[in-house]
Amino acid sequence: MRTPEEIPFKDHDYALSAGDRALALIKLLVPSPEARHNQLANFARWSRFIPFKPSLKIPYGMRSKKPLQRVIRFSDKSNPLYLGSPIVLAAGGNKEGVRLADFAGLGFGGVSVGTATRVPREGNSFRPRIRMLTADRAIQNSMGLNNEGIDVVARRVDEQFGRARKRGLAVGLSIAETPGLDDEEERLEDVLYTFRKAYNVAEYVEINLSCPNTGFRRIDAQLKYLDRLLESIMRIRSSIPVRKAVYAKLSPDIGENQLQALLELVEQHHVNGLVLFNTFPGARSEFLEMKNSPDRLQPVRADGDLGGVSGRPLYVNTFRAVEYIKNRLPDKSVMAVGGIDHGAKVFDLLRMGADAVQIYSALSYRWFAPRAMLAELYACLAQTDCATLSDLLDGETP
């Protein structure tokens, strides 16, 4: 594997396809982004009958039937994750854990269900909660952690787990603290209850430390409480015979000193990996290179907050973060998320040390985005001397 310094940054782009034009037509017919979001599971269900799909024919010469399969192994011998492809649906794409197996048909190799909280939430009451920033191929949202609660979501994941695994999907569950709690003991027990439920049914658990969309304080900005929380989570994990991976999901707007402090806690408590990153707080969007100026972003919450920004402008931050983290914590697993909309970006991030990538916003701007990206990833792999990603990245054949 090449070192991060040898992989230059490139914001790979793609030409519009007939499918992309069909997607633009769908947006005209269904103008509400949230309505389209709510139909994603149905789109996955009927995906095999939908035309204009990118071809996923395995190129001649690749000896494996599954050359893009990924196996994520952990330094502490936690259960490995088997992904049919290195592209995972990010948390927020399937909040309720419905029709999980169908997402394999879109090209995904895993799904991070959620984010789920202990208490069911309707999310923010302000509408619209999602705005499209088309010029940037980005999304501004403040859904507010709407979900049916961990009891319902975990039960649904448990019922569908076997079918999802048969389709080659790794199944994770993203969890967060229920917003609005003040007492530290109550906050701690809230997260631990949710963690136990998620750990029982999922292959890995993401701890969302950084949601910018609820109007309440973020955990990744409270180091003393985070220290206690991670210690408690990992103590519970160590008491359970089955060892599964735990990831911490961070915010992309933290400074280097705070990031270093967070990394020290992750290392100290033996957290398995990091999800880099959550959406970028809209109130700090001046730090992003965007065609939409920050003063043009409209509030997506009743209190005037700008929510979080996701999509193409975040990629440069994602790329640099993976480089930074893998140079400092090479043994930690990394799932990269933010602005990834091209297979060559996936290829670059994997070579840099990411184990997988997560996408969601790309689905709003690219027809069958994961399949299109896998086709591009095949093309990148074909330019090497390796027939599989495992050969290229791990020196082994799956």
GUKE-563596 format. One record per atom (N, C-alpha, C): x, y, z. Coordinates in steps of 0.2 Angstrom, whole numbers, padded with zeros to 4 digits, always signed. Layout:
REM residues N
XYZ
...
REM end
This chain:
REM residues 398
+0004-0006+0000
+0000+0000+0000
+0004+0006+0000
+0003+0011-0004
+0006+0017-0004
+0005+0021+0002
+0010+0025+0004
+0009+0030+0010
+0005+0036+0008
+0002+0039+0013
-0003+0044+0011
+0000+0050+0007
+0007+0051+0009
+0010+0057+0006
+0011+0056-0002
+0010+0050-0004
+0011+0048-0011
+0005+0049-0015
-0001+0050-0012
-0007+0050-0015
-0009+0057-0015
-0009+0061-0021
-0011+0068-0021
-0018+0069-0021
-0021+0074-0019
-0028+0076-0018
-0030+0077-0025
-0036+0074-0027
-0039+0076-0033
-0047+0075-0032
-0050+0080-0034
-0058+0080-0033
-0061+0077-0039
-0060+0071-0040
-0063+0067-0046
-0070+0069-0048
-0071+0070-0054
-0078+0072-0056
-0081+0067-0061
-0087+0068-0063
-0090+0063-0067
-0095+0067-0072
-0096+0064-0078
-0100+0067-0083
-0108+0065-0082
-0112+0069-0083
-0119+0067-0082
-0121+0062-0087
-0125+0057-0085
-0128+0051-0088
-0135+0052-0090
-0138+0047-0094
-0145+0047-0095
-0149+0046-0088
-0146+0042-0084
-0149+0041-0077
-0149+0047-0073
-0144+0051-0074
-0143+0058-0070
-0149+0062-0072
-0150+0062-0079
-0155+0067-0081
-0162+0064-0079
-0163+0058-0079
-0169+0055-0076
-0170+0057-0069
-0165+0057-0065
-0165+0059-0058
-0167+0066-0057
-0164+0071-0062
-0166+0078-0062
-0174+0078-0063
-0176+0074-0067
-0184+0074-0069
-0188+0072-0063
-0185+0067-0059
-0189+0065-0053
-0189+0071-0048
-0184+0075-0048
-0183+0080-0043
-0189+0085-0045
-0190+0086-0051
-0195+0091-0053
-0202+0089-0052
-0203+0082-0052
-0209+0079-0051
-0211+0078-0044
-0205+0077-0040
-0206+0077-0032
-0202+0082-0029
-0204+0088-0029
-0199+0093-0027
-0197+0093-0020
-0200+0089-0015
-0199+0089-0008
-0193+0084-0007
-0187+0087-0005
-0181+0082-0003
-0183+0077+0002
-0187+0079+0007
-0189+0074+0012
-0193+0069+0010
-0198+0071+0005
-0202+0066+0002
-0198+0061-0002
-0193+0063-0006
-0189+0059-0009
-0185+0054-0005
-0182+0057+0001
-0178+0054+0006
-0183+0048+0009
-0189+0049+0010
-0193+0044+0013
-0195+0038+0008
-0193+0039+0002
-0195+0034-0003
-0188+0030-0005
-0183+0031-0001
-0176+0028-0003
-0177+0020-0003
-0180+0018+0003
-0181+0011+0004
-0185+0007-0002
-0190+0011-0004
-0194+0008-0009
-0190+0008-0016
-0186+0013-0017
-0182+0014-0023
-0177+0008-0023
-0174+0006-0017
-0170+0000-0017
-0174-0006-0018
-0180-0006-0015
-0184-0013-0016
-0185-0014-0024
-0186-0009-0028
-0188-0010-0035
-0182-0009-0039
-0176-0008-0037
-0170-0006-0041
-0169-0011-0046
-0170-0017-0046
-0169-0022-0051
-0173-0021-0057
-0179-0017-0056
-0183-0016-0062
-0182-0009-0065
-0178-0005-0062
-0177+0002-0064
-0172+0002-0070
-0173+0006-0075
-0168+0006-0081
-0162+0011-0080
-0158+0011-0084
-0152+0016-0085
-0147+0014-0079
-0147+0008-0076
-0142+0007-0071
-0135+0006-0074
-0130+0009-0070
-0123+0008-0072
-0121+0000-0072
-0118-0002-0077
-0116-0009-0078
-0111-0011-0073
-0112-0017-0070
-0107-0019-0065
-0103-0026-0067
-0103-0026-0073
-0099-0032-0076
-0092-0032-0074
-0090-0038-0071
-0083-0038-0069
-0078-0038-0075
-0073-0034-0075
-0069-0033-0081
-0065-0040-0082
-0063-0041-0088
-0060-0047-0090
-0053-0047-0086
-0051-0053-0084
-0044-0053-0081
-0044-0053-0073
-0050-0051-0070
-0051-0051-0063
-0053-0058-0061
-0048-0061-0057
-0050-0068-0056
-0055-0070-0051
-0056-0065-0047
-0061-0066-0041
-0068-0064-0044
-0073-0068-0041
-0080-0066-0043
-0082-0060-0039
-0079-0059-0034
-0080-0053-0029
-0074-0049-0028
-0071-0046-0034
-0065-0042-0033
-0065-0036-0029
-0071-0033-0027
-0072-0027-0023
-0074-0029-0016
-0074-0035-0014
-0076-0037-0007
-0071-0034-0003
-0073-0032+0003
-0068-0029+0008
-0070-0033+0015
-0064-0035+0018
-0064-0038+0025
-0061-0033+0030
-0064-0030+0034
-0061-0026+0039
-0059-0030+0046
-0053-0030+0047
-0050-0034+0053
-0048-0029+0058
-0048-0030+0064
-0046-0026+0070
-0041-0028+0074
-0037-0024+0076
-0031-0025+0080
-0032-0029+0086
-0038-0028+0089
-0039-0032+0095
-0043-0038+0094
-0043-0041+0088
-0046-0047+0086
-0054-0047+0087
-0057-0041+0087
-0064-0040+0086
-0067-0044+0080
-0073-0046+0080
-0076-0049+0074
-0075-0045+0068
-0072-0048+0063
-0071-0044+0057
-0078-0043+0053
-0077-0037+0049
-0083-0035+0045
-0082-0038+0038
-0087-0041+0035
-0087-0043+0028
-0092-0039+0024
-0089-0035+0019
-0093-0030+0015
-0093-0033+0008
-0099-0033+0005
-0099-0035-0002
-0095-0030-0007
-0095-0024-0004
-0091-0018-0008
-0089-0014-0002
-0084-0009-0004
-0082-0005+0001
-0086+0002+0002
-0092+0002-0001
-0097+0008+0000
-0102+0006+0004
-0103+0010+0010
-0108+0009+0015
-0113+0015+0015
-0119+0013+0016
-0124+0018+0016
-0124+0022+0023
-0122+0028+0023
-0121+0032+0029
-0127+0032+0034
-0126+0033+0040
-0132+0034+0045
-0136+0040+0042
-0143+0040+0043
-0147+0045+0040
-0151+0043+0034
-0147+0038+0030
-0150+0035+0024
-0156+0030+0025
-0155+0026+0031
-0160+0021+0032
-0161+0022+0040
-0165+0027+0042
-0165+0028+0049
-0169+0023+0053
-0174+0019+0050
-0178+0015+0054
-0176+0007+0053
-0171+0006+0049
-0169-0001+0048
-0174-0005+0043
-0177-0002+0038
-0182-0005+0034
-0179-0008+0028
-0181-0014+0025
-0179-0017+0019
-0171-0017+0018
-0167-0019+0023
-0160-0018+0023
-0157-0022+0017
-0159-0028+0016
-0156-0032+0011
-0157-0029+0004
-0162-0025+0003
-0163-0022-0004
-0157-0017-0006
-0154-0015-0001
-0149-0010-0003
-0143-0013-0006
-0142-0019-0006
-0137-0023-0009
-0138-0022-0017
-0144-0021-0019
-0145-0020-0026
-0143-0013-0029
-0142-0009-0024
-0140-0002-0026
-0132-0002-0027
-0129-0007-0024
-0122-0007-0024
-0118-0007-0018
-0122-0006-0012
-0119-0005-0006
-0117-0012-0003
-0111-0011+0001
-0108-0017+0004
-0110-0017+0012
-0113-0012+0014
-0115-0011+0021
-0120-0006+0022
-0123-0006+0028
-0128-0001+0030
-0127+0001+0037
-0126+0008+0038
-0126+0010+0045
-0133+0013+0046
-0137+0009+0050
-0144+0010+0052
-0144+0016+0057
-0149+0020+0057
-0150+0025+0062
-0149+0032+0059
-0148+0037+0063
-0146+0036+0070
-0152+0035+0075
-0151+0031+0080
-0156+0029+0084
-0155+0032+0091
-0160+0034+0095
-0159+0036+0102
-0164+0032+0106
-0163+0032+0113
-0167+0028+0117
-0174+0030+0117
-0176+0037+0117
-0183+0039+0116
-0185+0041+0109
-0190+0038+0107
-0192+0040+0100
-0193+0048+0099
-0191+0050+0093
-0191+0057+0092
-0194+0059+0085
-0198+0064+0085
-0201+0066+0078
-0196+0071+0075
-0191+0073+0078
-0186+0077+0075
-0189+0085+0075
-0185+0089+0072
-0187+0096+0072
-0194+0097+0068
-0198+0102+0071
-0204+0103+0068
-0204+0108+0063
-0199+0112+0062
-0198+0117+0057
-0198+0113+0050
-0201+0116+0045
-0201+0114+0038
-0200+0119+0033
-0196+0118+0028
-0193+0111+0026
-0187+0110+0031
-0185+0104+0032
-0180+0102+0036
-0174+0100+0031
-0175+0100+0025
-0169+0098+0020
-0170+0103+0015
-0164+0106+0013
-0163+0110+0007
-0158+0108+0002
-0159+0108-0004
-0154+0106-0009
-0150+0112-0011
-0143+0111-0011
-0139+0116-0013
-0136+0114-0020
-0140+0114-0025
-0138+0111-0031
-0132+0113-0034
-0130+0120-0034
-0124+0122-0037
-0118+0119-0034
-0118+0116-0028
-0113+0113-0025
-0113+0106-0024
-0119+0103-0027
-0121+0096-0026
-0120+0094-0018
-0123+0098-0015
-0123+0097-0007
-0130+0098-0005
-0131+0096+0002
-0137+0096+0005
-0137+0100+0012
-0142+0104+0014
-0142+0107+0020
-0148+0104+0024
-0147+0101+0030
-0152+0097+0033
-0152+0099+0041
-0158+0098+0044
-0158+0098+0051
-0164+0094+0053
-0164+0088+0052
-0169+0083+0053
-0170+0082+0061
-0165+0083+0065
-0166+0083+0072
-0167+0076+0075
-0163+0071+0072
-0163+0064+0075
-0169+0061+0075
-0174+0062+0070
-0180+0059+0070
-0179+0051+0070
-0182+0047+0074
-0182+0040+0073
-0187+0037+0078
-0188+0031+0077
-0193+0027+0081
-0191+0025+0088
-0185+0026+0090
-0182+0024+0096
-0178+0017+0095
-0173+0016+0099
-0169+0010+0099
-0173+0004+0099
-0178+0003+0104
-0181-0003+0105
-0184-0006+0098
-0188-0001+0094
-0191-0003+0088
-0186-0004+0083
-0181+0000+0082
-0176+0000+0077
-0171-0007+0078
-0169-0008+0084
-0165-0014+0085
-0169-0020+0084
-0176-0020+0085
-0180-0026+0084
-0180-0027+0076
-0181-0022+0073
-0181-0022+0065
-0175-0025+0062
-0169-0022+0065
-0163-0024+0062
-0162-0032+0064
-0164-0034+0070
-0163-0041+0072
-0167-0046+0067
-0173-0043+0065
-0177-0048+0061
-0174-0048+0054
-0171-0043+0051
-0168-0043+0045
-0161-0045+0044
-0158-0046+0049
-0150-0046+0049
-0148-0052+0044
-0151-0058+0045
-0149-0064+0041
-0150-0062+0034
-0155-0059+0032
-0157-0058+0024
-0151-0053+0022
-0150-0048+0026
-0145-0043+0024
-0138-0047+0023
-0136-0051+0028
-0129-0054+0027
-0129-0059+0021
-0135-0062+0019
-0135-0066+0013
-0133-0062+0007
-0135-0056+0007
-0134-0051+0001
-0127-0048+0002
-0123-0050+0006
-0116-0047+0007
-0116-0040+0010
-0121-0038+0014
-0121-0032+0018
-0119-0033+0025
-0114-0029+0027
-0112-0028+0034
-0117-0023+0037
-0120-0025+0043
-0125-0021+0046
-0123-0017+0053
-0122-0011+0053
-0120-0007+0059
-0126-0003+0061
-0126-0001+0067
-0131+0004+0070
-0128+0010+0073
-0130+0015+0071
-0128+0022+0074
-0133+0024+0079
-0130+0026+0085
-0134+0028+0091
-0131+0035+0093
-0136+0038+0097
-0134+0045+0099
-0138+0046+0106
-0135+0051+0110
-0139+0053+0116
-0145+0056+0114
-0151+0055+0118
-0157+0058+0117
-0156+0065+0119
-0157+0070+0114
-0156+0077+0116
-0161+0079+0121
-0159+0084+0125
-0163+0088+0130
-0162+0085+0137
-0157+0080+0138
-0156+0078+0145
-0151+0083+0148
-0152+0084+0155
-0147+0089+0158
-0143+0085+0163
-0146+0080+0167
-0142+0077+0172
-0137+0072+0169
-0131+0073+0171
-0125+0068+0168
-0127+0061+0169
-0129+0059+0175
-0130+0052+0176
-0136+0049+0171
-0141+0054+0171
-0146+0052+0166
-0144+0051+0159
-0140+0056+0157
-0137+0056+0150
-0133+0050+0149
-0129+0048+0154
-0125+0042+0153
-0129+0036+0152
-0134+0035+0157
-0138+0029+0157
-0142+0029+0150
-0144+0034+0148
-0147+0035+0141
-0143+0032+0136
-0137+0034+0135
-0133+0031+0130
-0131+0024+0131
-0130+0022+0137
-0128+0015+0138
-0134+0010+0137
-0140+0012+0138
-0146+0008+0137
-0146+0007+0129
-0145+0013+0125
-0146+0012+0118
-0140+0008+0115
-0134+0009+0118
-0128+0005+0116
-0129-0003+0117
-0132-0005+0123
-0133-0012+0124
-0138-0015+0119
-0143-0011+0117
-0148-0013+0112
-0145-0014+0105
-0141-0009+0103
-0138-0009+0097
-0133-0015+0096
-0129-0015+0102
-0123-0020+0102
-0126-0027+0101
-0132-0029+0104
-0135-0035+0103
-0137-0038+0096
-0138-0033+0092
-0141-0035+0085
-0137-0033+0079
-0132-0028+0080
-0128-0026+0074
-0121-0029+0074
-0118-0028+0069
-0111-0031+0068
-0106-0026+0071
-0108-0019+0070
-0104-0014+0073
-0108-0008+0076
-0106-0004+0080
-0110+0001+0083
-0106+0008+0082
-0109+0013+0079
-0107+0019+0078
-0109+0024+0084
-0105+0027+0088
-0107+0032+0093
-0107+0039+0090
-0113+0042+0089
-0113+0048+0086
-0112+0053+0091
-0106+0056+0091
-0104+0061+0096
-0105+0068+0094
-0108+0069+0088
-0107+0076+0085
-0113+0078+0081
-0119+0076+0082
-0124+0079+0078
-0125+0086+0079
-0125+0090+0073
-0126+0097+0074
-0133+0100+0073
-0138+0095+0073
-0145+0097+0071
-0150+0097+0076
-0149+0097+0082
-0154+0096+0087
-0154+0102+0092
-0150+0107+0092
-0150+0112+0096
-0147+0111+0103
-0144+0105+0104
-0141+0104+0110
-0134+0102+0110
-0130+0102+0115
-0123+0102+0115
-0121+0095+0112
-0115+0096+0109
-0112+0090+0106
-0107+0086+0111
-0107+0080+0111
-0103+0076+0116
-0096+0077+0114
-0094+0078+0108
-0087+0078+0106
-0084+0085+0108
-0088+0089+0111
-0085+0096+0114
-0085+0095+0121
-0086+0090+0124
-0086+0089+0132
-0082+0083+0134
-0075+0085+0134
-0070+0080+0135
-0071+0076+0141
-0073+0079+0147
-0073+0075+0153
-0079+0070+0153
-0084+0072+0150
-0090+0068+0150
-0089+0062+0144
-0086+0064+0139
-0084+0059+0134
-0079+0054+0136
-0074+0056+0141
-0070+0051+0144
-0074+0046+0148
-0078+0048+0152
-0082+0044+0156
-0087+0040+0151
-0090+0042+0146
-0094+0039+0142
-0091+0033+0138
-0085+0035+0135
-0081+0029+0132
-0079+0024+0136
-0077+0026+0142
-0075+0021+0147
-0080+0016+0149
-0086+0019+0150
-0092+0015+0152
-0094+0010+0146
-0094+0013+0140
-0096+0009+0134
-0091+0003+0133
-0085+0005+0133
-0080-0001+0132
-0080-0006+0138
-0081-0004+0144
-0082-0008+0149
-0088-0013+0148
-0093-0011+0146
-0099-0015+0144
-0097-0020+0139
-0094-0017+0134
-0091-0022+0128
-0087-0027+0131
-0082-0026+0135
-0077-0031+0137
-0081-0036+0142
-0087-0035+0144
-0090-0039+0149
-0095-0044+0144
-0095-0043+0138
-0099-0047+0133
-0094-0052+0129
-0096-0058+0129
-0091-0063+0126
-0090-0062+0119
-0095-0059+0115
-0095-0058+0108
-0092-0051+0107
-0086-0051+0104
-0082-0044+0103
-0084-0041+0097
-0088-0035+0097
-0089-0032+0090
-0086-0025+0090
-0085-0022+0084
-0082-0016+0084
-0086-0010+0086
-0083-0005+0089
-0086+0001+0091
-0082+0007+0087
-0086+0011+0084
-0083+0017+0080
-0086+0023+0084
-0082+0028+0084
-0084+0035+0086
-0084+0039+0080
-0090+0043+0079
-0091+0047+0073
-0090+0055+0076
-0086+0058+0072
-0083+0065+0074
-0086+0070+0070
-0086+0076+0072
-0088+0082+0068
-0082+0084+0064
-0083+0087+0058
-0078+0089+0053
-0075+0096+0055
-0078+0100+0060
-0076+0107+0061
-0072+0108+0067
-0070+0102+0070
-0065+0103+0076
-0058+0105+0074
-0055+0109+0079
-0048+0111+0077
-0043+0105+0079
-0037+0107+0077
-0032+0101+0078
-0031+0100+0085
-0031+0105+0090
-0030+0103+0097
-0035+0099+0100
-0041+0101+0098
-0047+0097+0101
-0047+0090+0097
-0045+0089+0091
-0045+0083+0088
-0040+0078+0091
-0034+0081+0093
-0029+0077+0096
-0031+0075+0103
-0035+0079+0106
-0038+0077+0113
-0043+0071+0112
-0047+0071+0107
-0052+0066+0105
-0048+0060+0103
-0043+0060+0099
-0039+0054+0097
-0036+0051+0103
-0034+0055+0108
-0031+0052+0114
-0036+0048+0118
-0042+0050+0118
-0047+0047+0122
-0049+0040+0118
-0049+0041+0111
-0051+0035+0107
-0045+0030+0108
-0039+0032+0108
-0034+0027+0109
-0034+0024+0117
-0035+0029+0121
-0035+0027+0128
-0040+0021+0130
-0046+0022+0127
-0051+0017+0128
-0052+0012+0123
-0047+0011+0119
-0047+0006+0114
-0053+0005+0110
-0056+0011+0108
-0061+0011+0103
-0058+0009+0096
-0062+0005+0093
-0059+0001+0087
-0058+0006+0081
-0062+0011+0080
-0061+0015+0074
-0065+0022+0074
-0064+0025+0069
-0067+0032+0068
-0072+0032+0062
-0077+0036+0062
-0081+0038+0056
-0080+0045+0055
-0076+0047+0049
-0074+0054+0048
-0078+0056+0042
-0083+0060+0042
-0085+0064+0048
-0093+0064+0047
-0096+0068+0052
-0103+0070+0052
-0104+0076+0047
-0110+0078+0047
-0111+0084+0042
-0108+0090+0045
-0106+0095+0041
-0102+0101+0043
-0107+0106+0045
-0106+0109+0052
-0111+0114+0054
-0112+0120+0049
-0118+0121+0047
-0120+0126+0043
-0117+0133+0045
-0117+0134+0052
-0115+0141+0054
-0108+0142+0053
-0104+0137+0052
-0097+0137+0050
-0095+0136+0043
-0100+0137+0039
-0099+0135+0032
-0094+0139+0028
-0092+0145+0031
-0087+0149+0028
-0081+0146+0027
-0080+0140+0031
-0073+0136+0030
-0074+0131+0024
-0079+0131+0021
-0080+0127+0015
-0079+0131+0009
-0076+0128+0004
-0076+0131-0003
-0083+0129-0006
-0087+0134-0007
-0094+0133-0009
-0096+0138-0014
-0100+0136-0019
-0103+0141-0024
-0108+0145-0020
-0112+0142-0016
-0117+0145-0012
-0114+0149-0006
-0114+0155-0006
-0110+0159+0000
-0114+0158+0006
-0110+0158+0012
-0114+0156+0019
-0120+0161+0020
-0120+0167+0018
-0125+0171+0019
-0132+0169+0015
-0131+0165+0010
-0137+0163+0006
-0140+0156+0009
-0137+0153+0014
-0140+0147+0017
-0146+0150+0022
-0151+0146+0021
-0157+0148+0024
-0158+0144+0031
-0161+0146+0036
-0162+0142+0042
-0166+0136+0041
-0164+0130+0044
-0168+0124+0043
-0170+0122+0050
-0170+0127+0055
-0173+0125+0061
-0177+0131+0064
-0182+0131+0068
-0186+0136+0070
-0182+0142+0073
-0176+0140+0077
-0172+0145+0080
-0167+0148+0076
-0168+0147+0070
-0163+0151+0065
-0157+0147+0063
-0156+0141+0066
-0150+0137+0065
-0149+0135+0058
-0143+0134+0055
-0142+0132+0049
-0141+0125+0048
-0142+0121+0053
-0141+0114+0052
-0134+0111+0050
-0134+0106+0046
-0128+0103+0044
-0127+0103+0036
-0122+0104+0034
-0121+0103+0026
-0117+0097+0025
-0119+0093+0020
-0116+0087+0017
-0115+0088+0010
-0111+0083+0007
-0110+0083+0000
-0103+0085-0003
-0103+0087-0009
-0096+0087-0012
-0091+0092-0009
-0093+0098-0006
-0088+0102-0004
-0084+0099+0002
-0087+0094+0005
-0084+0091+0011
-0078+0087+0009
-0077+0085+0003
-0072+0080+0002
-0065+0081+0003
-0063+0087+0002
-0056+0089+0003
-0055+0088+0011
-0059+0090+0015
-0059+0089+0022
-0058+0082+0024
-0062+0078+0021
-0062+0070+0022
-0055+0067+0020
-0053+0069+0014
-0047+0067+0012
-0041+0068+0017
-0040+0075+0019
-0035+0077+0023
-0036+0073+0030
-0042+0072+0032
-0043+0069+0039
-0040+0062+0039
-0042+0058+0034
-0040+0051+0033
-0032+0051+0033
-0029+0055+0029
-0022+0056+0029
-0019+0057+0036
-0022+0062+0040
-0020+0064+0046
-0020+0059+0051
-0026+0055+0051
-0028+0050+0056
-0023+0044+0055
-0023+0042+0049
-0019+0036+0048
-0012+0037+0049
-0009+0043+0049
-0002+0044+0050
-0001+0044+0058
-0006+0045+0062
-0006+0045+0069
-0008+0039+0073
-0014+0036+0070
-0016+0030+0073
-0017+0025+0068
-0012+0022+0065
-0012+0018+0059
-0016+0011+0061
-0017+0009+0067
-0020+0003+0069
-0028+0004+0070
-0030+0010+0069
-0037+0011+0070
-0041+0011+0063
-0047+0008+0063
-0051+0007+0057
-0054+0014+0056
-0054+0016+0050
-0057+0022+0048
-0062+0021+0042
-0068+0023+0043
-0073+0024+0038
-0074+0031+0036
-0072+0033+0030
-0072+0040+0027
-0079+0041+0025
-0082+0047+0026
-0088+0050+0024
-0088+0057+0023
-0091+0060+0018
-0091+0067+0016
-0088+0069+0009
-0093+0070+0005
-0091+0072-0002
-0089+0067-0007
-0090+0061-0005
-0087+0055-0009
-0093+0053-0014
-0091+0055-0020
-0096+0054-0026
-0093+0051-0032
-0087+0048-0032
-0084+0045-0037
-0080+0039-0035
-0080+0034-0040
-0076+0028-0038
-0068+0029-0037
-0066+0034-0041
-0058+0036-0040
-0057+0039-0033
-0062+0042-0030
-0061+0045-0023
-0061+0039-0018
-0065+0034-0019
-0065+0028-0015
-0058+0025-0016
-0056+0024-0022
-0049+0021-0023
-0044+0025-0019
-0044+0031-0020
-0039+0035-0016
-0039+0034-0009
-0045+0035-0006
-0046+0034+0001
-0044+0027+0004
-0046+0022+0000
-0044+0015+0002
-0036+0014+0002
-0033+0017-0003
-0026+0016-0003
-0022+0020+0002
-0026+0026+0005
-0023+0030+0010
-0024+0026+0017
-0028+0021+0017
-0029+0018+0023
-0036+0017+0026
-0041+0020+0023
-0048+0019+0025
-0050+0012+0023
-0054+0009+0028
-0056+0003+0027
-0062+0002+0022
-0066+0008+0022
-0072+0008+0018
-0074+0015+0018
-0079+0017+0014
-0082+0024+0014
-0089+0023+0015
-0092+0029+0017
-0099+0030+0018
-0102+0035+0013
-0108+0034+0010
-0111+0040+0006
-0118+0040+0008
-0121+0046+0006
-0128+0047+0007
-0130+0053+0002
-0127+0059+0003
-0129+0064-0002
-0128+0063-0009
-0123+0059-0011
-0122+0057-0018
-0128+0054-0021
-0132+0051-0017
-0138+0048-0020
-0143+0053-0023
-0143+0059-0020
-0147+0064-0022
-0145+0068-0029
-0139+0066-0031
-0136+0070-0037
-0134+0065-0042
-0133+0059-0040
-0130+0054-0045
-0135+0048-0045
-0137+0046-0051
-0142+0040-0052
-0138+0034-0051
-0141+0030-0046
-0138+0024-0044
-0130+0025-0042
-0129+0030-0038
-0123+0032-0036
-0118+0027-0034
-0120+0022-0029
-0115+0017-0028
-0113+0012-0033
-0118+0011-0038
-0116+0006-0043
-0111+0010-0048
-0113+0016-0049
-0108+0020-0054
-0101+0021-0051
-0101+0022-0045
-0094+0022-0041
-0091+0016-0041
-0094+0010-0041
-0091+0004-0041
-0088+0002-0048
-0092+0004-0053
-0089+0004-0060
-0083+0008-0061
-0083+0014-0058
-0076+0018-0058
-0071+0014-0054
-0073+0011-0049
-0068+0008-0044
-0065+0002-0048
-0069-0002-0052
-0067-0007-0056
-0061-0004-0061
-0063+0001-0064
-0058+0004-0069
-0051+0006-0065
-0052+0009-0059
-0046+0011-0056
-0042+0004-0054
-0045-0001-0052
-0042-0007-0050
-0039-0010-0056
-0042-0010-0062
-0039-0013-0068
-0033-0010-0070
-0031-0004-0068
-0025+0000-0070
-0019-0002-0066
-0020-0007-0061
-0015-0009-0056
-0013-0016-0058
-0009-0019-0055
-0007-0026-0056
-0011-0031-0052
-0016-0029-0049
-0019-0033-0044
-0026-0034-0047
-0029-0040-0045
-0035-0042-0048
-0041-0041-0043
-0039-0040-0036
-0044-0039-0031
-0042-0033-0027
-0047-0030-0023
-0045-0025-0018
-0041-0028-0013
-0042-0034-0011
-0038-0037-0006
-0031-0038-0008
-0030-0040-0014
-0023-0040-0016
-0019-0033-0016
-0023-0028-0018
-0020-0022-0018
-0019-0019-0011
-0024-0020-0007
-0023-0016+0000
-0020-0021+0005
-0022-0027+0005
-0020-0032+0010
-0014-0037+0008
-0013-0037+0002
-0008-0042+0000
-0011-0049+0000
-0017-0050-0001
-0020-0057+0000
-0026-0057-0005
-0028-0063-0007
-0034-0064-0011
-0040-0067-0007
-0046-0064-0007
-0051-0065-0003
-0053-0073-0004
REM end
